[in-house]
Amino acid sequence: MKRQKVLYCASTDTHLLRFHLPYIKALSKTCDVCVMGNGSTFSHKAPFCKQMLSPKNLLALLEIRRLLRRERFDLILTHTALASFLVRLAAKGLSRPPRITVTVHGYLFSEKLCSAKDRLLLLCEKLVRGQTDLLLVMNREDLALAKRYDLSQGKIRLIRGMGLPARERNAKPIHLRRRLGLSDKDLLCLYVGELSKRKNQLFLIRAFHTLRQKGEDVFLVLVGDGAERETILEEIRKRHMEDTVFLAGEEKEVYPYLLEADLYVSASRSEGLPFNLLEAMEVGLPILASRVKGQEDLLGDCPDALYPEGDEEAFCRCLLALKKAGRLGRGSHAYPKLDRYRLDSVFAENLALLRGGMPK
């Protein structure tokens, strides 16, 4: 029997490496799988650029179009909003179109459609709905959006993410408090994520400035890198918080940081099904996160873990309540729902959905 040709793609190599290798490996046993990102890690490269209107994305579109015409894939499995849009756009008008399964890791627009950008992103999704044979979403709001705006010509399914893999139990200690000059009584908070407007680290810097002015010994470590790094550094300098907020940069392994933190915080404006929260839940850290899609799906049964997005007063009040309660640090909280999101729990179902896109 002829092996099916599959294109598995996302807009960055790091996304593929972090979330998709088990699926790529499993599919490769029965299919000829080509993998496309934005670097040299995999077999194909496209010059994706996060700025939607960048000329690089036109080059990426042309490169993808050439690839689809040359390779004549039977199935395409796309991830990340940018790659999913460009791949489906490139597939328009092909004489032998492949089936396309799109996995949404969080729509970048909300149900309110408040801004011109929101409406533009929704328009892009509508433009390529005819090239969407199966749509997989990860939270209830995105499921409602996909159904309301009819964003797939085929089925729409809710999945529980790509799965949290088993972590390495012998993480090497990094002695974070000692490196930062903190005592055991200082409250050490952690946030892992790309330095971006969507992740909203600037909100946390302002909130921690308020807490420090109230005399609270609270400290924040930001793990990650991104386009907002210089803006964040400038905000830290402007508020004289060099000894309060620390930028750790990009880290391949975040568990050593989680194991030494007292509290995990998130200020995100939008999520799919946030992997960083799953990692914090894995080590039993208390969490204080903005009440937005994805985060609410994970923490909806933990009312003290959520605050209204963008509400600095509420964030500070909730943080101080958690501090007063004294249940801090790893192992202090249990998250019974976490098992539903582990890799060994979701892998078989996800793989069946991906394989289900195979032409007969």
Residue pairs with C-beta under 8 A, 6 or more apart in sequence:
3 30
3 31
3 32
4 30
4 31
4 32
4 74
4 75
4 358
4 359
5 31
5 32
5 34
5 71
5 72
5 73
5 74
5 75
6 27
6 31
6 32
6 33
6 34
6 73
6 74
6 75
6 76
6 77
7 33
7 34
7 35
7 36
7 44
7 67
7 68
7 71
7 73
7 75
7 76
7 77
7 87
7 98
8 16
8 20
8 23
8 24
8 27
8 33
8 34
8 35
8 36
8 77
9 16
9 35
9 36
9 37
9 44
9 46
9 76
9 77
9 78
9 79
9 83
9 87
10 16
10 20
10 36
10 37
10 78
10 79
10 80
10 83
11 37
11 38
11 48
11 50
11 80
11 81
11 82
11 83
12 37
12 38
12 39
12 48
12 80
13 37
13 38
13 39
13 40
13 41
13 42
15 37
15 79
15 80
15 105
16 24
16 35
16 37
16 41
16 42
16 79
17 41
18 275
19 79
19 162
19 275
20 79
20 162
22 163
22 165
22 343
22 347
23 162
23 347
23 350
23 351
23 354
24 33
24 35
26 351
27 33
27 351
27 354
27 355
31 75
31 358
34 42
34 43
34 44
34 71
34 73
35 42
35 43
35 44
36 42
36 43
36 44
36 45
36 46
36 64
36 67
36 83
37 44
37 45
37 46
37 48
38 45
38 46
38 47
38 48
39 45
44 67
45 63
46 60
46 63
46 64
46 67
46 83
46 86
47 56
47 57
47 59
47 60
47 63
48 56
48 57
48 60
48 82
48 83
48 86
49 56
49 57
49 60
50 82
50 227
51 57
52 82
52 120
52 124
57 82
57 86
60 86
61 86
61 89
61 90
64 86
64 87
64 90
65 90
68 76
68 87
68 90
68 91
68 94
68 98
69 94
72 96
72 98
73 98
74 98
74 99
74 358
74 359
75 98
75 99
75 100
75 101
75 357
75 358
75 359
76 87
76 91
76 98
76 99
76 100
76 101
77 101
77 103
77 354
77 357
78 84
78 87
78 88
78 100
78 101
78 102
78 103
79 103
79 105
80 105
81 104
81 105
81 107
81 108
81 121
84 102
84 103
84 104
85 124
85 125
85 128
87 100
88 100
88 102
88 128
88 131
88 132
89 127
89 128
89 131
91 97
91 98
91 100
91 131
92 128
92 130
92 131
97 131
99 133
99 134
99 357
99 358
99 359
100 131
100 132
100 133
100 134
100 357
101 133
101 134
101 135
101 136
101 353
101 354
101 357
102 132
102 134
102 135
102 136
102 152
103 136
103 138
103 159
103 162
104 135
104 136
104 137
104 138
104 142
104 146
104 272
105 138
105 272
105 273
106 138
106 139
106 142
106 270
106 271
106 272
106 273
106 293
106 294
107 121
107 125
107 137
107 142
107 145
107 146
107 270
107 272
108 121
108 198
108 270
109 117
109 118
109 119
109 121
109 122
109 145
110 118
110 141
110 270
110 293
111 141
111 144
111 145
112 118
113 119
113 122
122 149
125 149
125 151
126 149
126 151
129 150
129 151
129 152
129 153
130 153
132 151
132 152
132 153
132 154
133 152
133 153
133 154
133 357
134 152
134 154
134 155
134 157
134 353
134 356
134 357
135 146
135 151
135 152
135 154
135 155
135 156
135 157
136 157
136 158
136 159
136 350
136 353
137 143
137 146
137 156
137 157
137 158
137 159
137 272
138 158
138 159
138 160
138 161
138 272
138 273
138 294
138 297
139 158
139 271
139 272
139 273
139 293
139 294
139 296
139 297
140 158
140 293
140 297
141 293
142 272
142 293
143 156
143 158
145 151
146 152
146 156
147 156
157 353
159 346
159 349
159 350
159 353
160 273
160 340
160 341
160 345
160 346
161 272
161 273
161 275
161 278
161 341
161 346
162 343
162 346
162 350
163 341
163 342
163 343
163 344
163 345
163 346
163 347
163 350
164 275
164 278
164 279
164 282
164 338
164 341
164 342
164 343
165 342
165 343
166 342
166 343
166 344
167 255
167 279
167 282
168 253
168 255
171 253
171 255
171 256
171 259
172 256
173 256
173 259
173 260
174 256
174 257
174 260
175 260
176 188
176 221
176 256
176 257
176 260
176 261
177 183
177 184
177 186
177 188
177 260
180 188
180 219
180 221
180 246
182 188
182 219
185 217
186 217
186 218
186 219
187 216
187 217
187 218
187 219
187 262
187 263
187 323
187 328
188 219
188 221
188 260
188 261
188 262
188 263
189 208
189 218
189 219
189 220
189 221
189 261
189 262
189 263
189 264
189 265
189 319
190 220
190 221
190 223
190 257
190 258
190 261
190 263
190 264
190 265
190 280
190 285
191 199
191 201
191 204
191 220
191 221
191 222
191 223
191 264
191 265
191 266
191 267
191 276
192 223
192 224
192 251
192 254
192 257
192 276
192 279
193 199
193 201
193 223
193 224
193 266
193 268
193 276
194 224
194 225
194 226
195 201
195 222
195 224
195 225
195 226
195 227
195 228
195 229
195 232
195 247
196 226
196 227
196 228
197 228
197 269
198 268
198 269
198 270
199 224
199 226
199 266
199 267
199 268
199 269
200 267
200 268
200 269
200 290
201 222
201 228
201 232
201 267
202 228
202 231
202 232
202 235
203 267
203 310
203 312
203 315
204 220
204 222
204 245
204 265
204 267
205 220
205 232
205 235
205 236
205 239
205 241
205 245
206 235
206 239
206 312
207 267
207 312
207 315
207 316
207 319
208 218
208 219
208 220
208 241
208 244
208 245
209 239
209 241
209 244
210 312
210 316
211 218
211 316
211 319
211 320
212 218
212 241
212 244
214 316
216 320
216 323
218 244
218 319
218 323
219 244
219 245
219 246
220 244
220 245
220 246
220 265
221 245
221 246
221 248
221 257
221 261
222 232
222 245
222 246
222 247
222 248
223 248
223 249
223 250
223 251
223 254
223 257
224 248
224 249
224 250
224 251
225 249
225 250
229 247
232 247
233 247
236 242
236 244
236 245
236 247
248 257
251 257
254 276
254 279
255 279
255 283
258 264
258 279
258 280
258 282
258 283
258 285
258 330
259 283
259 330
261 285
261 329
261 330
262 285
262 286
262 328
262 329
263 285
263 286
263 287
263 288
263 319
263 322
263 323
263 328
264 276
264 277
264 280
264 285
264 286
264 287
264 288
264 289
265 287
265 288
265 289
265 319
266 274
266 276
266 277
266 287
266 288
266 289
266 290
266 295
267 290
267 309
267 315
268 274
268 289
268 290
268 292
268 294
268 295
268 309
269 290
269 292
269 309
269 310
270 292
270 293
270 294
271 292
271 293
271 294
271 295
272 294
273 294
273 297
273 298
273 341
274 289
274 294
274 295
274 298
277 287
277 289
277 295
277 298
277 299
278 298
278 338
278 341
280 287
281 287
281 298
281 333
281 335
281 338
282 338
283 330
283 331
284 330
284 331
284 332
284 333
284 334
284 335
285 329
285 330
285 332
285 333
286 305
286 322
286 327
286 328
286 332
286 333
287 299
287 302
287 305
287 333
288 305
288 306
288 307
288 315
288 318
288 319
288 322
289 295
289 299
289 305
289 306
289 307
290 306
290 307
290 308
290 309
290 310
291 306
291 307
291 308
291 309
292 309
295 306
296 306
298 337
298 341
299 305
299 306
300 306
301 337
302 333
302 335
304 318
304 321
304 322
307 314
307 315
307 318
308 314
322 328
327 333
339 345
340 346
